[in-house]
């Protein structure tokens, strides 16, 4: 299974990490649902399971959960090119899943963390549309908000088919949108980031990340330039696909299973495209992109020597 249902042990262990049990979680969910009813600019029908995962990701801080939910729906209004139009049968989707992958693996670590591998399938950078890769990434995140149950995230970024041309596709505004969506809207809790199959020009990409990520997260980036031995010292082989010297099947099989799951979520994605903030009903000042991302106007692409 792509994301096996959480066992009783996993539920209890993850909840206990944040001072919760089953009854405490029910009470926390009700508090957030009552709060949503008082927000005229926000949708009212977020499922209990998703609210539970938001509370977990926000470390049982209900105030942080409220801010995260508000931002989640606000960003769908502010950047629809990344967070709306998510039909898995659409042309953009059929193209992007053949040039990039964002693939959570099926087994949790011993510390109850989820490992996700991401990278390129297409060596030609002219076939890459970064916004579509981000859209795909957050589709995967939304499915995880419905099904996954873990304490935090471990990411493996595979540079196998990257070139300098891929890096030039990235702009600072795109990176900032990614950071705001991931860290403040989905409130992702990233424990480690591993860069594998790293080429010499990867320093450019790392420097880009340092411009938008907080120092605490930057310190969790591990660069692996030769082989996978160092990676195995941090992530068990039982979790990793065979492409990284692991014992958990092939990455292609994992990604194929994820594509089927995303297709199965089609009706849900189409319905969720309708759920976003209505800024005309927001109490107080409406939010603009400058408030959200700290910049106005357009930016040129990064120049790489």
N, C-alpha and C positions, 0 to 999 in steps of 0.2 A: 504493500500500500504506500501511496505517496506520503500521506500524513496519517499514520495510525492513530485511532482515537486515544486520548490520554487515559492511562490506567488510573485506578484509585490511588495508587502510590504516587504517580506523577502529580495528580491534582493536589493531594495533600502536601507533597513536598514543595511544590511551587507556591501554593498559597501560604504555607508556613514561612517561606522565605520573606514574606512581606507582612507577617503577623496576622494572617487571615485563616479562617476555617470556613466550612460550608455555610454556616449561619451568618458569620461575619460578611462573607461575600454577598449573600442575598441582601443583607441590609445595605451594603455599599452600592449595589446595583440599583436598589430602590431610591436611594438618595440621588443618584445621577439621573434616573428616570424622572423623578419629581422636578429636578432642576431643568431638564429639557422642556418640560411642559410650560415652564415660565419664560422660555426663550422664543419669542414670536418669529425670529428670523431663521430658526433652525428646524430641520425635520424632527419629527417626534417618534419615529418608529424604528429606532435602532434596536437590533435583537439583543436579548440578555447575554447570549454567548459572546458577542462582540464587545458589549460593555464590560463584561468580566475580563476580557483580555486587555482592554484599555486600562482598567484599574490595575492589573498586574504590571503592565508596561510602565505605568505611572507610579509604581512602587507603593500602591495603596494610598496615594495622595489624591483625595477627591477634588481638591482645587486644581491640581495639575491635570487630572482627568477631564474636568470641565473645560479648561483652556485648550487641551489637546483636541477634544471633540469639536469645539467651536472652530478651531483652526482647520481641522480636517474638512468640514463643510465649507468654510470660507475659501479655502484654496481651490476647491472644485469650481467655485465661481470665478476666482481670480486667475487661475491658469488651466482653463479647460483643455488646452492643447496637450496637457500631460495627464489630467485626472478625469477627463470625460471622453465620450466616443470610444468605448472600450468593447466593441462587439468582436468576439473572437472569430467571426466569419468575415470580417471586413478585410479589405485589401492590405491596409497598413499592417494588420496583425499577421497575415500570411507571409508578408515579406520579412517582418522583424524577427520572427521566430526561426528564420533560416539564416540570420546573420548574427544573432546574439542569444545567449541563454542566461537565465537567472533561476537557478535550480536548488531549492532547499532539499537537503538529503533526508532520508527516511528515519534515521536513528538519532536519538539525542546523545549528547556526551554524558559522561558520568556525573557532570555537574548540572545536568538538565538544561543544556544549551543546544540551540539549533544551528547546524552548519549549513551555509548556503554557498554554492559555487557560482561565479558569474564570469563571463568572458565572451569572446567573439568566435563565431563560426566562419566568418567571411573575411579573408585577408585584404579584400579590396575596400579601402576606406570610402570610396565614392558611393558605395552601397549602404553606408551607415547613416541613419538619421537618429541623432542622439536623443531628441525628444521622444521618439517612438520607443527607444530602449528604456527610457525612464518610465514611460507609460506602462510598458510591459512589466517593469520591476514593481510598480505600485499595484498592478493587477495581482501579481503574486502575493504582495503584502496583504491585500484585502482578503484573499483566500485564507491566508494564514490567520488573519484576525477572526475568521469564522471557525477555523478548525484547529489551529496549532495551539500548543500549550507548552511553554518553556520559560526559563528564567531570563536568558539573554541570548544574543546572537554572536556567532563566529562567521566571518566572511573570508572566502578564498577567492581572490581575484586572479584569474589566469591570463597572463600576457602572451600566451602561445602564438596567437595570430595577430597581435597588435603590431602596428608600425607607427612611425612618426606621423603619417597621414591620419591615423586614427586620433592621435592626441590633438592635432590641429582642428578637429571637429568640435572640441570642447571649448566652451566659453565660460568666463567667470559667472555671468548671470545664470547659465544652466546649472553650474555646480552649486550656486547659492540656492536655487529652487530645489535641487535635489536635497541639499542639507536641511532646508526648512521643512520640506515634506517628510523626510525620513526621521529627523531627530525631534521635531516639535509637533508634527501632525500625527504620524504613526508612533511617535515617541519610542523609537527603536532603542534598545539597550545593547550596545555593541561592546562585547568583551575583547574581541581580537579581530584584526584584519591581517590576512596573510597574502602577500603578493608572490605568486609562483611563476616559473618560466620567465623570469624577469630579464629583459634586454637592457643594453647600456643606456638607452634613452629614457628608461623608466624614471630616472631622477626628475625629469620634467613633470611627469604625472604626479609623483609624490609631492613635488613642490606646489603643484596646483591644489592638491588636496589640503596641504598645510595652510593655504590661503583662506579656506572656508571652514575647516574643522577646528574644533577647540583643542588646545594643547593636550588635555587629558586623553582625548581620542587619538591624537597623533602619536602619543607615546605607546599606543597599543598596536601600531603597524609593524609587522615583521616582514622583512624582505628576504626571500629565498632565491638565491641566484644559481645554485647548483644542486640538482637532485631533490629528493623529497625526504631525506633522512631527518633533517631538522623539523620538517612539518610533522613527521610521525612522532617526534618527541612531544608535540603539543596537541595533536589530534589522533585518536586511536585509528588504526588501520581498519577496524571493523566498521567504521563510519564512512571512510573514504572510498570513492570509486576506484576502479582498477587503473584509471589513467594517472592516478597519483599514488600508485603502489598500494592501494587499499584492497579490501576484501568484500566490498559492498556493491558488487555488480559494476556495470559500465555507466559512465556519465550519460551516454546517448540514451540508454534505457530509462534512466531517471528522468531525463528531459522529455522523452516521448510520453512518459506517464504524466508528467506535469502538463503537457500540452492537452492531453485528453481531459485532465481535470479542469483546466481553464475553459475548454469547450463545454464541459458539463455545467459550468457556471454561467453560461451565456445569458439565460433568462434573468439571473440575478444581476449581472452586470448591466443589462439593458434597463432594469428597474432602478438600479442604483444611480444611473446617469440622471435620473430625475431628482435625486436628493442632493441638494446643495443649499447654501445660505441664500436668503433673500435680503440683500443689503438695504433695500428700501424699508424693511421692517425692523432693522437692527436698532435697539435703543441706543441713543447717543450717536457719536460720529461713525460714519461708514468707514470701512477699512479700504485702503488703497495699496497698490503694489509697492510704493515707496515705504509704507509702514511695515509691510511684510518682509521685504527682501533688502531694504536699505539702499536701493538704487532706483533711479528714474531713467527713462529713455532707453536707447539701444547701445550695445557694446559691439565692438569689432571682435572678430575671432582672435585668439591668442596667436602670436607669431612665435614659431619655434625655429631656431637656427638648425 
